[in-house]
Amino acid sequence: MVRLLGMVLALLLFASPSHAVIELDVDSNDAIDVVYGGTNAATAADARTNLGLAIGTDVQAYNAMLASWASYGDPGVNRLLYWNDTAGAFQSYVPSPWTIPYFAGASALTELSLGAQYTVLQSGGAAAAPSWTATLNWDPLYAPYGANPTVDAAGKIAIDTSSGAGAGWRFFADAAYQLPGYQVGPPVIVKSPDAGSDYPIFRSPWAITLKAVHYICTGGTSWTGQLQECDANGANGVDTQAADTTAAAATVSDVTSFSNASIDAGDWVCLKTTSISGLPTSIAVSWEYTVNLVN
């Protein structure tokens, strides 16, 4: 330890008998505070922290990539600067007019010329170059689906995959609703039917498929007949069932099996009465169908 202690200077100011004494007491092991020009630290790391120069916090640590970038200098006018991972250095690139630059692999920067008007840029997938295409090959849009799905909040949409009449879209607006896959054809009531009471009842604007028909006879004993597919003029009917249905009075007769379930777009669905028994007062028909896909 070196210790310097003493009276260093005494000055007489002008003619005044008063004097000032400055006493210095310095220990070489003491840390000198920052305000006096020191670091107030015993280690280099603490010194950098006290001076506001902590590496990685106050100042950037040395980085070889940044050093490479800094050493590259001005890449020049209209040039792109990019990192070539293979070369381990920054490189510059001059893009050609009306092209799209992209990376083919880890470091190779190449160009794709603009496609023809109305074409769309399409990804080539992993490790494949992009390309221009006039047709988008999108997969179908998938919505949540399942048997009897729950839609319990505004904006939710799901598809019910239950077989039969339950299938269709479900959505929640101000409440939960369903757009059924099955459509209900217009109900038909023929009063006092007799043999030969054949009527066009519905012209289909789409190609449809019959799913179910329900008959109920009122009064009398029974009604016998079925739905037919007729042509665009409601004539030349072709049976939709392998055999007629006999609907007993006051008893519903359900049909879900058909020999000719497909109704062409523009054709008529007709009701054919083959025979009656006991003078029924009416025959009522309710039926369901699905609209066929167009492709």
C-alpha positions as CSV (number, residue, x, y, z in Angstrom):
1,M,0.0,0.0,0.0
2,V,1.2,3.4,-0.9
3,R,-0.2,6.1,1.1
4,L,0.4,9.8,0.4
5,L,-0.6,12.0,3.3
6,G,0.3,15.6,4.0
7,M,-0.3,19.1,3.6
8,V,0.4,19.9,-0.1
9,L,-0.3,23.5,-0.6
10,A,-1.0,26.7,1.4
11,L,-1.7,29.9,-0.4
12,L,-1.9,33.3,0.9
13,L,-4.5,35.2,-1.0
14,F,-3.4,38.7,-1.7
15,A,-2.6,40.4,1.6
16,S,-5.2,38.6,3.6
17,P,-3.8,36.7,6.6
18,S,-6.3,33.9,5.9
19,H,-5.1,30.8,4.1
20,A,-6.6,27.7,2.5
21,V,-5.3,24.2,3.1
22,I,-6.1,21.3,0.8
23,E,-5.4,17.8,2.2
24,L,-5.2,14.8,-0.1
25,D,-5.8,11.4,1.3
26,V,-5.6,8.8,-1.5
27,D,-5.6,4.9,-1.2
28,S,-4.5,3.1,-4.3
29,N,-6.9,0.2,-3.5
30,D,-9.9,2.4,-3.3
31,A,-12.3,2.5,-6.4
32,I,-12.5,5.9,-7.8
33,D,-16.1,7.0,-8.4
34,V,-17.3,7.7,-12.0
35,V,-17.9,11.4,-11.3
36,Y,-14.2,11.8,-10.5
37,G,-13.1,10.0,-13.7
38,G,-12.9,6.5,-12.4
39,T,-15.1,3.4,-12.9
40,N,-16.1,2.6,-9.4
41,A,-15.4,-1.0,-10.2
42,A,-13.0,-3.8,-9.4
43,T,-13.5,-5.8,-12.6
44,A,-13.6,-4.9,-16.3
45,A,-17.2,-6.2,-16.6
46,D,-18.4,-4.1,-13.7
47,A,-16.5,-1.1,-15.1
48,R,-18.3,-1.5,-18.5
49,T,-21.7,-1.7,-16.7
50,N,-21.0,1.3,-14.5
51,L,-20.0,3.3,-17.6
52,G,-23.1,2.2,-19.5
53,L,-21.1,0.2,-22.0
54,A,-22.2,-3.4,-21.1
55,I,-21.6,-5.6,-24.1
56,G,-24.9,-7.0,-25.5
57,T,-26.9,-4.5,-23.6
58,D,-25.6,-1.1,-24.2
59,V,-23.3,-1.8,-27.1
60,Q,-23.3,-4.4,-29.9
61,A,-21.1,-7.4,-29.3
62,Y,-18.7,-8.3,-32.1
63,N,-20.5,-10.2,-34.9
64,A,-18.7,-11.7,-37.8
65,M,-21.8,-11.3,-40.1
66,L,-22.2,-7.7,-39.3
67,A,-18.5,-7.2,-39.8
68,S,-18.8,-8.8,-43.2
69,W,-21.7,-6.6,-44.0
70,A,-19.8,-3.5,-42.9
71,S,-16.7,-4.4,-44.9
72,Y,-18.8,-5.0,-48.1
73,G,-19.4,-1.3,-48.5
74,D,-21.9,0.3,-50.9
75,P,-23.4,-2.4,-53.1
76,G,-24.1,0.1,-55.8
77,V,-27.2,1.6,-57.3
78,N,-30.3,-0.6,-57.9
79,R,-28.7,-3.7,-56.3
80,L,-30.0,-6.1,-53.7
81,L,-27.7,-7.1,-50.8
82,Y,-28.3,-10.7,-49.5
83,W,-26.5,-13.2,-47.4
84,N,-25.0,-16.3,-49.1
85,D,-25.0,-19.0,-46.5
86,T,-22.8,-21.3,-48.6
87,A,-20.2,-18.6,-49.2
88,G,-20.6,-17.2,-45.6
89,A,-20.7,-13.7,-46.9
90,F,-23.0,-10.9,-48.1
91,Q,-23.3,-10.7,-51.9
92,S,-25.1,-8.2,-54.2
93,Y,-27.5,-8.9,-57.0
94,V,-28.8,-6.8,-59.8
95,P,-32.5,-7.7,-60.5
96,S,-33.6,-7.7,-64.1
97,P,-36.6,-5.5,-65.0
98,W,-40.1,-7.1,-64.5
99,T,-38.8,-10.2,-62.7
100,I,-39.4,-11.8,-59.3
101,P,-36.2,-12.9,-57.5
102,Y,-36.4,-16.1,-55.4
103,F,-34.0,-18.5,-53.7
104,A,-33.5,-21.9,-55.3
105,G,-31.9,-23.8,-52.5
106,A,-29.8,-22.4,-49.6
107,S,-28.0,-19.6,-51.5
108,A,-28.7,-19.5,-55.2
109,L,-30.8,-16.4,-56.0
110,T,-32.5,-16.6,-59.4
111,E,-35.3,-14.9,-61.2
112,L,-38.8,-15.7,-62.5
113,S,-40.0,-13.6,-65.4
114,L,-43.5,-12.2,-65.2
115,G,-46.3,-14.4,-66.6
116,A,-48.8,-13.6,-69.2
117,Q,-51.8,-11.4,-68.4
118,Y,-54.3,-12.9,-65.9
119,T,-52.0,-15.7,-64.8
120,V,-51.5,-16.4,-61.2
121,L,-48.2,-17.2,-59.3
122,Q,-48.3,-20.7,-58.0
123,S,-46.0,-22.3,-55.5
124,G,-44.1,-25.4,-56.8
125,G,-44.0,-26.9,-53.3
126,A,-40.9,-27.9,-51.3
127,A,-37.6,-27.6,-53.3
128,A,-39.4,-26.7,-56.5
129,A,-39.5,-23.5,-58.5
130,P,-42.7,-21.3,-58.5
131,S,-44.5,-20.9,-61.8
132,W,-47.3,-19.0,-63.5
133,T,-50.6,-20.7,-64.1
134,A,-53.8,-19.7,-65.7
135,T,-55.9,-22.1,-63.6
136,L,-55.8,-22.4,-59.8
137,N,-55.8,-26.0,-58.7
138,W,-57.4,-25.4,-55.3
139,D,-58.4,-28.3,-53.1
140,P,-62.0,-28.1,-51.9
141,L,-62.7,-25.8,-49.0
142,Y,-63.2,-27.9,-45.9
143,A,-65.5,-26.9,-43.1
144,P,-65.8,-28.6,-39.7
145,Y,-68.0,-31.7,-40.1
146,G,-69.4,-34.7,-38.3
147,A,-72.6,-36.4,-37.3
148,N,-74.9,-33.9,-35.5
149,P,-72.2,-31.2,-35.0
150,T,-72.9,-28.4,-32.5
151,V,-72.9,-24.8,-33.6
152,D,-73.3,-22.7,-30.4
153,A,-71.7,-19.3,-31.1
154,A,-72.3,-16.6,-33.7
155,G,-70.4,-17.3,-36.9
156,K,-69.9,-21.0,-36.4
157,I,-70.4,-23.2,-39.4
158,A,-70.4,-27.0,-39.7
159,I,-71.6,-29.8,-42.0
160,D,-73.8,-32.5,-40.6
161,T,-72.7,-35.8,-42.2
162,S,-75.6,-37.8,-40.7
163,S,-77.1,-40.1,-43.3
164,G,-80.7,-39.3,-44.4
165,A,-82.6,-36.1,-44.0
166,G,-80.3,-34.8,-41.3
167,A,-77.4,-34.1,-43.6
168,G,-76.8,-30.5,-44.5
169,W,-75.2,-27.2,-43.5
170,R,-75.4,-25.9,-39.9
171,F,-74.7,-22.3,-38.9
172,F,-75.2,-19.9,-36.1
173,A,-76.6,-16.4,-36.8
174,D,-78.9,-15.1,-34.1
175,A,-79.6,-18.7,-33.3
176,A,-78.6,-22.2,-34.6
177,Y,-80.0,-23.1,-38.0
178,Q,-79.7,-25.8,-40.6
179,L,-79.8,-25.8,-44.4
180,P,-80.8,-29.4,-45.1
181,G,-79.3,-31.4,-47.9
182,Y,-82.7,-32.8,-48.5
183,Q,-85.3,-30.5,-50.1
184,V,-89.0,-30.9,-49.7
185,G,-91.1,-31.0,-52.8
186,P,-94.4,-29.1,-53.0
187,P,-97.1,-31.2,-51.2
188,V,-100.0,-32.4,-53.4
189,I,-103.6,-33.1,-52.4
190,V,-105.9,-34.6,-55.0
191,K,-109.6,-34.6,-54.0
192,S,-111.9,-37.4,-54.9
193,P,-109.2,-39.3,-56.9
194,D,-110.2,-41.9,-59.4
195,A,-108.3,-44.3,-61.7
196,G,-106.6,-42.2,-64.3
197,S,-106.2,-39.1,-62.1
198,D,-102.7,-38.3,-63.4
199,Y,-101.3,-34.8,-62.8
200,P,-98.0,-33.0,-63.3
201,I,-97.1,-31.5,-59.9
202,F,-93.6,-30.1,-60.1
203,R,-91.2,-29.0,-62.9
204,S,-87.6,-29.4,-61.6
205,P,-85.1,-26.7,-62.7
206,W,-82.3,-29.0,-61.6
207,A,-81.3,-32.6,-61.9
208,I,-82.6,-34.1,-58.7
209,T,-82.8,-37.5,-56.9
210,L,-85.8,-38.7,-55.1
211,K,-85.1,-39.7,-51.5
212,A,-88.5,-40.4,-50.0
213,V,-92.2,-40.2,-50.8
214,H,-95.1,-40.3,-48.3
215,Y,-98.7,-41.1,-49.2
216,I,-101.8,-40.8,-47.1
217,C,-105.3,-41.6,-48.2
218,T,-108.4,-40.0,-46.6
219,G,-111.8,-41.7,-46.7
220,G,-112.7,-44.8,-48.7
221,T,-110.5,-47.9,-48.4
222,S,-107.2,-47.3,-50.3
223,W,-105.4,-45.5,-53.1
224,T,-102.9,-47.2,-55.4
225,G,-100.3,-45.3,-57.6
226,Q,-96.9,-43.6,-57.5
227,L,-94.8,-40.7,-58.7
228,Q,-93.5,-40.7,-62.2
229,E,-90.8,-38.9,-64.2
230,C,-92.5,-37.1,-67.1
231,D,-90.9,-35.2,-70.0
232,A,-90.7,-31.5,-70.4
233,N,-94.3,-31.4,-71.4
234,G,-95.6,-33.4,-68.4
235,A,-96.3,-36.4,-70.6
236,N,-94.9,-39.9,-71.2
237,G,-94.5,-40.8,-67.6
238,V,-91.9,-43.3,-66.4
239,D,-92.4,-45.0,-63.0
240,T,-90.1,-44.1,-60.2
241,Q,-90.9,-47.2,-58.2
242,A,-90.6,-50.9,-59.1
243,A,-94.2,-51.3,-58.0
244,D,-97.2,-49.1,-57.1
245,T,-97.8,-48.1,-53.5
246,T,-101.2,-49.0,-52.0
247,A,-102.0,-46.4,-49.3
248,A,-104.7,-47.6,-46.9
249,A,-107.1,-45.0,-45.6
250,A,-105.8,-43.0,-42.6
251,T,-102.4,-44.8,-42.7
252,V,-99.2,-43.2,-44.0
253,S,-97.3,-45.2,-46.6
254,D,-93.5,-44.3,-46.8
255,V,-91.4,-45.1,-49.8
256,T,-87.6,-44.8,-49.7
257,S,-86.6,-47.3,-52.4
258,F,-86.8,-46.4,-56.1
259,S,-86.1,-48.0,-59.4
260,N,-85.8,-44.6,-61.2
261,A,-84.9,-42.0,-58.6
262,S,-83.2,-39.6,-61.0
263,I,-85.3,-36.7,-62.4
264,D,-83.6,-34.8,-65.3
265,A,-83.5,-31.0,-65.2
266,G,-86.5,-29.6,-67.0
267,D,-88.6,-32.7,-66.5
268,W,-91.9,-32.9,-64.6
269,V,-92.7,-35.0,-61.5
270,C,-96.2,-36.4,-62.0
271,L,-98.6,-38.2,-59.8
272,K,-100.2,-41.4,-61.3
273,T,-103.3,-43.0,-59.9
274,T,-103.6,-46.6,-60.9
275,S,-106.7,-47.5,-58.9
276,I,-108.9,-46.7,-55.9
277,S,-111.0,-48.7,-53.5
278,G,-114.0,-47.5,-51.5
279,L,-114.2,-44.0,-53.0
280,P,-111.4,-42.1,-51.0
281,T,-112.1,-38.4,-50.5
282,S,-108.4,-37.4,-51.1
283,I,-104.9,-38.6,-51.6
284,A,-102.0,-36.4,-50.1
285,V,-98.4,-36.7,-51.2
286,S,-95.3,-35.3,-49.5
287,W,-91.8,-36.0,-51.0
288,E,-88.1,-35.2,-50.5
289,Y,-85.2,-34.9,-52.9
290,T,-81.6,-33.8,-53.2
291,V,-80.2,-31.6,-55.9
292,N,-77.5,-33.4,-57.9
293,L,-74.0,-32.0,-58.3
294,V,-73.3,-30.2,-61.6
295,N,-69.9,-31.9,-62.2
